[in-house]
């Protein structure tokens, strides 16, 4: 699944720094959000789309780094 591929890429990008978990939603498909230190940095529901290109992945990595810097 796409979630597992993205999880592996993020774990490679941030080794030992993240606890990535997923939760299925039986009523809604494609609901995908990334929260770092309590801050929502990516939400498919809000219009960010799924992370399916390298440019979207880089944007997500940049948002994660910015959120981690605030911790």
C-alpha positions in Angstrom: 0.0 0.0 0.0 1.0 3.6 -0.6 1.0 4.4 3.1 3.6 1.8 3.8 5.8 3.1 1.0 5.6 6.6 2.3 6.2 5.4 5.9 9.5 3.7 4.7 10.6 6.8 2.9 10.0 9.0 5.9 11.7 6.6 8.2 14.7 6.7 5.9 14.6 10.5 5.8 14.3 10.8 9.6 16.0 7.7 11.0 15.0 7.1 14.7 13.3 10.4 14.9 9.7 9.6 14.1 7.0 7.2 15.3 4.8 6.7 12.3 1.5 5.0 12.8 -1.5 4.5 10.6 -5.2 4.0 11.3 -7.8 2.8 8.9 -11.0 4.7 8.4 -13.8 2.4 7.2 -16.2 5.2 6.3 -13.8 7.4 4.3 -11.1 6.3 1.9 -8.1 8.4 1.2 -8.1 10.3 4.4 -4.4 11.1 5.1 -2.9 13.5 7.6 0.6 14.1 9.0 0.9 15.7 12.4 4.3 16.5 14.0 4.5 17.7 17.6 0.8 18.4 17.6 1.0 20.5 14.4 -0.9 19.4 11.3 1.7 19.7 8.5 -0.2 17.8 5.7 -3.8 17.0 5.2 -5.3 15.4 2.1 -8.7 16.4 3.5 -7.7 20.1 3.5 -6.4 19.9 -0.1 -2.8 18.9 0.2 -3.5 15.7 -1.8 -1.7 12.4 -1.4 2.1 12.3 -1.4 2.4 10.6 -4.7 5.2 12.7 -6.4 8.7 13.6 -5.4 7.9 17.3 -5.2 5.0 16.5 -2.7 7.4 14.3 -0.7 10.0 17.1 -0.5 7.3 19.6 0.5 6.2 17.2 3.3 9.9 16.7 4.4 10.3 20.5 4.6 7.1 20.9 6.7 8.2 18.1 9.0 11.7 19.7 9.5 10.1 23.1 10.2 7.7 21.5 12.8 10.6 19.6 14.5 12.7 22.8 14.7 9.9 24.4 16.8 10.1 21.6 19.4 
